[in-house]
Amino acid sequence: MRVSTNQFHNQGIDAIQKHQSDILAIQEKMSTGKRINKPSDDPVGMNQVHNLKKTISQIETYKKNGDYAKSQLGLEETQIQTVIDGVQRARELTIQMMNDSYNPANRKATGAEIGQLIEHIRNVMNSKNPEKELLFAGNNVNVSAAFVDDTVNAPLSNGSRYTAYIGSTNAGANYDQKANYGARFVQIGFDANNQVAPDDKGDPARVRTTDNGAKVFDVPTATSLPAGVDKNVLNVMIQLKDYLDKGQQPPPDIASDFTKALDHMSGVMAEIGGRQNRIQTQKDAGQSFKMSLDERRSKIEEMDVVQGIADFTKKQNALQMAQQIFSKVQKMSLFNYIR
């Protein structure tokens, strides 16, 4: 077999270029800290890293959704507690004014205090979040108010009654608006499907972030309000004020309805607390899962620094050896022999 001088030169140059390329690749990995910087480094590993990063990003999105939902529910909780405090005060005053020791003038003066409570509670029930969205309008967060004037059943000597804004429906006379209240949901974790139950039951991956005032401030089986009037706690307070403004004793039904309202709102508060706990549970589970995924990604993608230094030193020595050999081989020609 005849070996030409060009073969010696080409083989030497190829060896030097290969070792230089290997050193550059190791330098890139060591500078980025990653074993995989492009698909050609490890096609299978790159695909695994991509999928892991996608899942980790989803977990972060769910965490942000949960933080948002928790802040919304915390704001709702604060406002409902404000209404509870106001109703408790109204109930105390109702029981006092039912006593014969108070005269009409006393009751009218108390009616003025109830009027202030009504205004305060009405504002709370129509309150908004920092994004200017109504807290108690269900999924109708951008309407004018969660509770609007009842133009049909409102007329009273002391002002209007109020009804919760639920929205219109064509579902027929048997449609229960309060049972089918609107709501907004956010996803806080992985689930097996993309369906949301309207009653927020059986789906731990999603949580309701808004509530309709028709549900929150409802007075179940209220007996103090006239027929046709929306049975919410604000209207019970307005009914109380109507009696007091006339100097009359309020009937026991009003105190009883306040007790029903307080029990109902306490139940709503407990349900909101359950949602907040569910958010925290999903968040903790998500963060644990994220740590496992991140550890797996690190093992696939990141560079072993000690191994990288060892490989760099080995490739560097190989390059120096190839350069030294080439410097000797390039002198191996017939003309050098003759000389």
N, C-alpha and C positions, 0 to 999 in steps of 0.2 A: 504493500500500500504506500503510495507516494503522498507525503505530507508537505504541502507548500508553505512558503514563508507567510503568505496571506492568511492561511489557516491559523498559524500561530498568533498573528496579530489580531485577527477577528475574534478568536476564542478568548484571548486575553482581555480585549476591550469588552466583550460580552460579559465576562465574569466581573469586571470592575463595575460596569453599569448595573448589573443585577444586585451586587452588594450595596451600591449607592442607593438604588431604589428601595431595598430592604431597610436601610438606615433611615431614609426619609419617611417611610411608612411607620417605623417605630417612633420616630421623632413626633410625627403627627399624633399618634396615640398617646404618647406621654404628655404632650402639650395640652391636649383636650381632656386627658384623663379617661378616655373612652376607647375600648377595644374595637367597637364598631362605629365608624364615622360615615360610611357609605355602604350601599347594598352589597358591593363587591367584596367587602371585608368579611361578611357572613350573611348571605341572603336569608337563610332560615332564622338566624338570630335577629336580624333586622326586622323581619315580620313579627316575631314574638315581642320585641321591644315596642313596636308600633301598637300592637294590640294591648299591651300592658299600659302604655301611656294613655291610650284612649279610655280604658277603664278607669284609670286613676283620675283623668280629667272629669269623667262622669261623676265620680264620687265627690270631687271638689264642687261640682255644680249642685249636687244634692245637698251638700253641707251649706252652701250659700242659700239655697232654697229654704232649708231648715232654719237658718239664722233669721231670714226674712219672716218666715211664718211665726217664729217664736216672738219676734219683736211685735208683729201685728197682734198676736194673741195676748201678749203682755199689755199692750195698749188697750185692747178690748177689756181685759180683766180689770184694769185700773178704772175705766169708765163705768163698768157695771158695778164695781164696788162703790163708786160715787153715788150711783142711783140707789143702791141698797141703803147707804147711809141716809140719803134724803127720805126714802120711804119709811125707814125706821123712825125718823123724826116725825114724819106725818102721822104714823100710827100712834106714837106717844101722844101727840096733840089730839088725835081723834078720841082716844080713850079719856083724856082729860076733859075735852069739851062735851063728852057724854054725861059728865057729872052735873047734877042739878045745882051745885054750888057756883057754877059759872053763869053769868047773865048774858044777854044778847050783845052787850057792848064788848064783853070779854071775847065772845065768839067772833065778832067782826074784826077785832084786833088780831086774833089768831088767824083769821081768813087772810089778812094782809101778809102774814108770815108764810102761809101756805102758797099764796100767790108768788112770792119770791122763790119758794122751792120749785113750784111748777115751771117758772121761767128757767131756773138753773137746770132742772132735770131735762126739760125739752131741749135745751142747748146741748146737753151731754148726749142725749139720744140721737141728736143730729150732728154729732162731732165727726171730725175728719182726721185722717192720718197725715203725716208730713207731706205726702204726695197729693194732698187735697182730695182724697177719696173718702167717701162716707164709710164709717165703720159698721153701721148697722143697716145697710141697704142691700145685703146679700151680694149678688153679682151685679147689681145696678149701682155701682159705686159713684157714678158721675151724674146721677139725677140731682135735682135741686135740693131735696131733703129726704131723710129716711122716714120722717113722720110729717105728714101734710095735713092741712085743714080738712076736716070732715064737713063738706059743704051741705050734705044732706041731713045728717043727724046732729049737727053742731050747735044750733042756736041755744044759747044760755045767757042769762043776764050778765054773767061775768066773763064772757068770751067764748072761744071756740073749743071744741074737742078736736082730737087728732087721731088719725088712722095711719097705720104703717104702710109705707109704699112697698107693694109686692110686685106690681106690674100686671098688665092685662093678660087674660088667657081666653082661649076659645075651647077649653076642655069641657065645658058644660057645667051644669048646676051642681054636680056631684064632685067637682074638683075642689080638693081641700088645699087652699093656698098656704096655710100655715104648716101643713105637713109636707108640702112640696116647695118649701122656701128655696130661693136661689142661693148659690154659694160659689166661692172661688176656691180652687185647689192648687197645690203645688206638689210636685213629686219630690220625695225626700230619700228615696232608696230604690233598689232594683226590685222588679216584680216580674211575674210570669206573663203579664199581658199589659195592654195599654188602655184598659177600660177603667173608668172611674164610676163607682156606685154613687148615685145622687144622695144617698143617706149617709155616706161616709162610713159605711160598716164593712168590715172584712177586708180592708185593703190597707195594711200597715205601711205600704210604700208611698201613700199619698195622705195629705192632711188638709183639712179645710181651714182656710185663713180668714174667712169672713163669715158673719152670721147675720141673719135677717132679724131686725127689731121685732117683727111680728112674732117670732119665736122667743127671743130673749126676754122681752118685756110683757109677755102674755100673762094674763091672770086666768088660769084655768077655772072654769065654772064660776065666773064672777057673777054675783047676784045684786050688786049695788047699782049697776048701770042699766039704763033704759034699753029696750029692744032695739036692735039695729046699730047700736054704738059699738065701735071696736073695743074689745075687752083687753085693753092694755092698762098698765099701772098709771100712766099719765092721766088717762081719762078718769080713773078712780080718784086721783087727787083733785081733778077739776070738779068732779061731783061733790067731793068733800067741801071745796071752797064755795060751791053754790049754796050749800046748807049754811055754812058759817057766815057768808056775806048777808044772809037773811036773818042772822041771829038765832038760827035754829040748832037744836041738838042734832049731830050726825047720827044716823041709824047704825046699829051694830054690824050690819052687812058691810059697811065700809071698812071697819077695823078687821073684819074677817077676810075681806078681799085683800087688804094689805098683807095680812099674814100669808095668804096663798101666794101673793106675788113674791114675797121674801123667800118662801120655800122654793118657789120655781127658779128664781134667779140664783139661789144657792146651788141648785142642781145644775144650772148652766155653767156656773163657775167651776164646779167639780168636773164637768165634761171638758171644759177648756183646759183645766189642769191636766186631765188625762191626755189630751192632744199634745200638750207641751212635754209631758213625760215621754210620749211616743216619739216625738222629734228628737229628744235627747238620746233615747235608746238607739234609734236609727243612726244618729250621728256617731255615737260611740262604736257601733258595729261597723260603720263605714270607715272610720279612722283605723280600726284594727285591721280591716281588710286591706286598706290602702298601704299600711305598713308592710304587710306580707307581700303585696304586689310590688312595692318599691324595692324590697329586698331581692325579690326574684329578678326584677329589671336590672338591679345593680350587678348581680352575678353574671347576667348575660352581656350587658353593655359595657360596664366599666372596666378599666385597665387595672391589672395587678401590677402595682408600681415596682415591687421587688423583681418580679419576673420580667418586667419591661426593661429595667436596668441591666439585668443579666443578658437579655436578648440583644440589647443595644451594644454592650461590650463585646459579645460574641461576633456580631455582624461587623463591628468596627475592626476587630482583629482580622476577620476574614477579608475585609476590603484592603487593609494594609498588606496582607499576605499576597493578594492578587496583584496589587500595584508593584510589589517587589519582584514577583515572578515575571510580570510583564516587562519590567525594566531590564531584566536579563534576557528574556526571550526575544525582545526586539533587536538584540545584537546578533542573534543567530541567523546570519545570512552568508551566502557563498562569498560575497565580496569581503566581508569581515574575516572569513577563514583564510582567503588568499592573502589579505593584508597581514 
